[in-house]
Amino acid sequence: MNFWLQPKEPAEWWTTPVTSPDNILIGEGSAIAPTAVLDGNSGPIALGKRTVISPGALLIPYGGSITMGDDCSINPYCVLYGHGGLTIGNGVRIATQTVIVASNHDISDPDTPVYQKSCINQGISIGDHVWIGAGVKILDGVTIGENSVIAAGAVVSKDIPAHALVGGVPASMIRMRK
């Protein structure tokens, strides 16, 4: 059984369940599993060359955008939201069940229920050659520097410098890789 569609022409790729294909750009040699969801109705999605989107992955811009470089992999059951803009560099590996949310609820007024408040959208930037372990959560407003490693299960709520190895809840420095 072939779980992957390897597009040569855009018309061959549209059998994958996506919305608004005019809003989705797929780089040459990329592979998208038929059970992945790319929602172009809610904003633009751009995938670089040789990028792999695995089964069950969700890419939903929610009014923002999702942009990925070349040679990236999004493994099964990852959730990527692009409310405030999500930019992912080249050669990034994102392990299974990672959640990246480029938005946050405004909780400044404790007398107003959260569902009645607007969202704050700062965006997320992930540098080149980053490895994000399984089950990581990356929150809005974060920049992750190139060549960093985020340990499995970490919650990233602050910027991570280039060449860092971080882990924990909240994520903190374990050591520099360089």
C-alpha positions in Angstrom: 0.0 0.0 0.0 1.4 3.4 -1.0 0.8 6.0 1.7 2.6 8.8 -0.2 1.7 10.9 -3.2 4.8 12.1 -4.9 3.7 14.9 -7.2 5.2 15.5 -10.6 2.5 17.7 -11.9 0.1 19.7 -9.6 -2.9 18.0 -11.0 -1.7 14.6 -9.7 -1.3 16.0 -6.2 -4.8 17.4 -5.7 -6.3 14.0 -4.8 -4.8 14.6 -1.4 -7.6 16.2 0.8 -6.7 19.9 0.8 -8.8 23.0 0.5 -8.1 25.9 -1.8 -5.2 24.4 -3.8 -4.5 27.9 -5.3 -3.3 28.9 -1.9 -0.9 26.0 -1.5 2.5 25.9 -3.1 4.3 22.5 -3.2 8.0 22.3 -4.0 9.4 19.8 -6.5 9.9 16.3 -5.1 7.8 16.9 -2.0 5.6 14.1 -0.7 2.3 14.5 1.1 0.4 11.6 2.7 -3.2 11.3 1.6 -4.4 11.6 5.2 -2.5 14.9 5.9 -4.7 18.0 6.0 -3.5 21.2 4.4 -6.1 24.0 4.7 -5.5 26.6 2.1 -8.9 28.2 2.8 -7.6 29.8 6.0 -4.4 31.2 4.5 -1.4 30.4 2.3 0.8 27.3 2.8 4.2 27.0 1.0 6.3 23.9 1.2 9.9 23.8 -0.1 11.5 21.1 -2.3 11.8 17.5 -1.0 9.6 18.2 2.0 7.6 15.3 3.5 4.2 15.7 5.3 3.3 12.4 7.1 -0.1 10.8 7.7 -2.4 12.7 10.1 -0.4 15.9 10.1 -2.5 19.1 10.1 -1.3 22.4 8.6 -3.8 25.1 9.2 -2.9 28.8 8.8 -6.0 30.3 10.5 -5.7 33.6 8.8 -1.9 33.7 8.9 0.6 31.7 6.8 2.8 28.6 7.0 6.1 28.6 5.1 8.6 25.8 5.1 12.0 25.5 3.5 13.5 22.6 1.5 14.2 19.1 2.9 11.9 19.3 5.9 9.9 16.5 7.4 6.6 16.8 9.4 6.0 13.4 11.0 2.6 11.7 11.9 0.0 13.6 13.9 1.8 17.0 14.1 -0.3 20.1 14.4 1.0 23.3 12.8 -1.1 26.5 13.2 -0.1 29.7 11.4 -2.3 32.4 13.0 0.5 34.9 13.4 2.8 33.4 10.8 4.9 30.3 11.0 8.2 30.2 9.2 10.3 27.0 9.1 13.8 26.9 7.6 15.6 24.3 5.5 16.4 20.8 6.8 14.1 21.0 9.8 12.9 17.7 11.3 9.7 17.7 13.4 8.9 14.5 15.2 5.5 12.9 15.8 2.8 14.6 17.8 4.5 18.0 18.0 2.2 21.0 18.3 3.2 24.4 17.0 0.7 27.3 17.7 1.5 30.8 16.4 -1.2 32.4 18.5 -2.3 32.8 22.1 -5.5 33.9 23.9 -5.7 37.4 25.5 -6.1 36.8 29.2 -5.5 40.3 30.3 -9.0 40.9 31.6 -10.0 38.2 34.1 -13.6 39.4 34.1 -14.1 38.5 30.4 -14.4 34.9 29.4 -11.5 33.7 27.3 -13.8 32.6 24.5 -15.0 36.2 24.1 -11.5 37.6 23.8 -9.5 38.1 20.7 -6.2 36.2 20.1 -2.7 37.7 20.2 -0.7 36.6 17.1 3.1 37.2 17.2 4.3 34.4 15.0 7.0 31.7 15.3 10.3 31.4 13.4 12.3 28.1 13.3 15.8 28.3 11.8 17.6 25.9 9.5 18.6 22.4 10.5 16.6 22.3 13.7 15.5 18.9 15.2 12.3 19.0 17.2 11.7 15.9 19.2 8.4 14.0 19.7 5.6 15.7 21.6 7.2 19.1 21.7 4.9 22.2 22.1 6.1 25.5 20.7 4.2 28.6 21.7 3.5 31.9 20.0 6.2 34.6 19.8 9.2 32.1 19.8 12.3 32.1 17.6 14.4 29.0 17.5 17.9 29.5 16.2 19.6 27.3 13.6 21.1 23.9 14.4 19.2 23.7 17.7 17.7 20.5 19.2 14.5 20.5 21.2 14.2 17.4 23.4 11.1 15.3 23.3 8.2 16.6 25.4 9.6 20.1 25.9 7.4 23.2 26.0 9.1 26.1 24.3 7.8 29.4 25.5 10.9 31.6 25.1 13.5 32.1 22.3 16.2 29.5 21.8 19.6 30.5 20.6 21.4 28.9 17.6 23.2 25.6 18.4 21.3 25.0 21.6 20.1 21.7 23.1 17.1 22.4 25.3 14.5 20.3 27.1 12.0 20.3 29.9 8.8 22.1 30.9 9.4 25.0 30.4 12.3 24.3 28.0 15.6 25.4 29.4 19.2 25.1 28.2 20.9 21.7 28.6 24.0 22.7 26.8 25.3 24.4 23.7 26.1 22.1 20.7 28.9 24.2 19.5 
